[in-house]
Amino acid sequence: MGGCPSSSLPIEKAVLNVSSATNFSVQLQTQSVECDQCPFFDQKVVHPNSTESLLVNTTFATLVRIVSVKTSDEVVCNQFSYHFGEWGKYHLEVETGNVCGIRTLQEPVESNLYVLWCFLFYVSLATIWIIGNIVYRRIRNNAAEDERLLVSDLGSPSERSGSSHIWSFSADPSVSRLRERLHSLDTFRGICIILMIFVNYGGGKYWFFKHSTWNGLTVADVVFPWFVWIMGVSIALSLQSQLRKAIAKKRIFLKIVRRSIVLFILGLILNSKYNR
C-alpha cells in the first residue's frame, strides 16, 4: 500500500505509513474529529521495527492515538488531530518516550479547485448575460425614446396628407404588457433542480455534495428545504393572482385537489419501480 501511486488512490483518501521504533507491538487508533465523544477505531497493529500502511480519510481532520497491544490502556502516544490531504502520502513514526510525529512524503492535491473553477466559469457567464441584458435594454429604451421625440415633434405620419404609409406607436407600453413571472424565483428553482440532479447522480463524489450522516450540514442537505420554501412562495403568489382574477374559491380548491392527486399517483408509480 505504501508504494501506491497517488493516481490509483480513491477520492478523499491518503496513504499513511506507520513505523515503530519501540521494542513492543503498538496499535494505531483513529476517529474523525466530527464524531463527538465517539470511541476510537482499531486500525493497524505495528510490530517492533516494522512499517504498516493504511488508507486514511481526508474529508475532515482525524484524531490519531497509539496504544500498546498488550495493555490497551497504556497510551504510547497521546491523541492528536491531523488533517490529511487528498492523495497525499504521510509517515507516522512511533518512538519511545511518548514521541510521535507525522511528516509528509508526498504533497496532496487540491481537488476542490475543479469545483471552484467550474463555479467561477458559470458565475462569469451569468455576469456577462446580465451585463448584456442591461446594455440591450438601454439601447432599446433609447431607441423608443428617440421615436417618441420624433412623433412629438413631427406628429403622427398617418395624419399628414398625401401619406399612404401608416405608422403606429403605442402611447402606453403597459397596454401590450405580457404576464410577467418572478424571475428571481424561477432562477432559484432552476439552481435547485441542477443541484438535485447533480447530488442524485453522485455529485462527483465530493463530500459536500453528499448528505451528512448525522451532524453537520452540506449543500445536499439544503436542496429539499429550498424546494419547500419555493413551494410556499409559489402557492402564495398563485393564490393571490387567481383571487385577483375573481376566480371562485371552489374552483381553486378543486384545482389544488386534482393536482395533489396527480402528483401522489406519479410519486407512487416512480417509487414502485425496481421493487422499491
N, C-alpha and C positions, 0 to 999 in steps of 0.2 A: 504493500500500500504506500510505503514511503517513497517509492520510485514512480508513482503515478504522475503523468504529466497533467498540468492544470486543465488542459482542454478535455480530458476524459472524466473530470470530476462532475458530479451533479450540480445543479444550480443551488446556491445558498449553502455550499459545503466547502470545507477547507481540510487540509491534512495536518494532523498533529502527531509528531513523533515524540514518544516519551522514553527517556533513558534513565536508568537508576545507577548511581554510584554507591548505593548502600550495600551492606552485607546481608540483607534480608529482603524478602519479596514485599512489594508495596502494591496498592490498588489505587487506580485513578477513579475518582468520582466527580460527576458533573451534574449541573442543574441550570436551567435558564433563570436569569435574574427576573424575568417576568412572572415566574411562578412563586408567589409569596408563601414563605414558610413551608415549602414542599421538601420532601426528603430527597437526598442525593441518589442518583442512579450509579450503580457499579458499572464501570466501563472495562478497562483493561487491567490485567494483573501483569506487573513488570517484575521480572526476576532480577537478582543481583547481576550487575554488569551486563545488562541486555537492553535492547530497544524494542519497543512496540509502537505500532502506528494505528491510527483510527481516524474516522471522519467526524468532524465537529460541525455543528450548525452555526451559520453566520448571520442569521436573521437578527438575533438580539445578543447582548453580551452573555457570557457563560460564567457561571460560578465553578471554580476548579478547587478540588481538595484531594490530598494524597494521604492515605491511611495505611497502616500496617495490615498485612493479610492475616497474621496470627491473631492479633488483637485489634479488631476494627475500631475500638475506642481510642487507640493510640494514633493521634494525628501527627503524621510526619511533616506535612506542610499545611499550615493554616489556610482556610479558604480565601480565595481572592477572585476578583472578576476580571475577565479579559474579553474584549470584543474582537473576534477573529474576522478577517476579511475574506470575501468570497474568492475561491480558487487560490488562496494563499497557502503557503507551507510553513509550519512552525515547529519549533523544537522546545520541549519542556525537559529540563534537566533536574533530576531529584538528587540532592546531596544530603549528607548527614548534617545534623545541626539545624534542622528546620530551614534549609536553604533551597528555594525553588525559584527558577526564573525561566521566562519564555523569551526566545529570540526568533526573529523572522528569517527563514531560509529563502523564501521566495515571496516577493511582493504580491499582494492581492490585486484584483482588478476592480474597477468601479463600474459594475454592470448597470447601475441606476442612471448613468449618463445617457444611455439609449432612450430611456423614458423621458428624461429632461429635454433631449434634443427633439424628440417627437412632439412633446408638448409645446416647445418654443416654435417649432415649424407651423403647427396649426394655429397658435396664437398670432404668428406673423401673417398667415393667410387671412385670419379674421380681421386683423388690423387693416390690411390692405383693402379688404372688402368694405369695411366701414368707411375708410377714408374715400374710397372710390364712390361710394353711395352719397357721401356728403358733397363731394365735388359735383357729381351728376345732378343732384337736387338743386344746388346753387346755380348751375348753368341753366337748368330747366326753368327755375324761378326767374332768373334774369331775362330769359327769352320771353317768358309770359309777361313780365313787366314791360319789356320793350313793345310788345304787341298792344298792351293796354294803353300805353302812352301814345302809340301811333293812332289807335282808334279814337282816343280822346282829342287828338289834335286835328285829324282829318275827317272824323266822323265815320259812320258805317258805310262801306263801299256800296252796299245794297241800296242806300238812299240816294246815291249820286245818279243823275240822269245819264242815260246812254251807256250804262254799265250793265253788261249781261252776266258778269261774274259775281256770284253772291258769296260773301264771307260770313261766317257765323262765329261769334265769340260768346263764351259763357260768362255772364257777368258775375255769377255766383258759383264758385268752384264746388261748393258743398252740394249742389244740385245733383251732380254726377258722382258724388262720393259713394264708393262701394262700402260694403260692410267690412269693417276693419277687425283684425284679430289682435290679441295681446301678444306681440312678437316676443317679448321677453319670456313669457310663459311657454310659448312654443319652442323657443331656443333651449330653455331649461329642460323641457320634456325630451327634446332630441338628444341632449347631453346625457340624460338619464338612460335613454334607450341604448345609446352607444356603450355606456359603461356596463349596462346589464348584459348585453351581448358579449362584451369583452370578458366580463367576470365568468359568465356561464361556460365559455369556451377555454377556461384555464387561466386567463389573464396573463399569459406569457410566463406563468409560474413565478411571478413576483409575489412576495409575501403580502404586500399592501393591496393586492387585488384578490386576496383570499379572505374569507370570513374569519373573524377572531374565534379561537376555540372557546375562550371563556372571557378573560378580561381584555381590555384594550378596545380600540376602535380603528377600523381600516376603511378604505374607500368602498369596499364591497358591502360594508355594513350600513352605509348611509343611502344606498340606492333606493331601497324599499321605503324608508321614511320620506325621502324626497318625492317618490311617487304618491304617497299618501297626502303629502302637503299639496302637490299639484292637483290631485283629485278634489281636495276640499276647495281650493281656489276656483277650479273649473266649474264645480257644482254651483257655487255662489254666483259666478258670472253668468252661467247658463240660465239659472232660475231668474235672475234679475232681468236678463234680456227677454225671456219669454213672457214674464209678467208685464214688461213694458209694452209688449205687442198685444196685450189684452187676451192672451191665450187662457182658456179656462183651466183652473187648478186641477179639475178632474182629468182633463186630457194630459196635463203634465204628469200627474201621478201614474196614469196608465202607461205612459211612455217610459217612466222610470221602472215600473214593474216588468214591462216587456223586455227592456234592455238587461235588467238583472237576471231574468230567466235565461236569456240567450247566453250571457256571459257564464252563468253557472253551468249550463249544458256544455259549452265549449271547454270549460275547465275540466269538467268530468270526463269528456272524451279524451283530452290531451293527457290527463293524469291516469287514464286507464290503459294506455299503451304500454307495451313491454312488460306486462304483468305487474305494474306498479300498484 
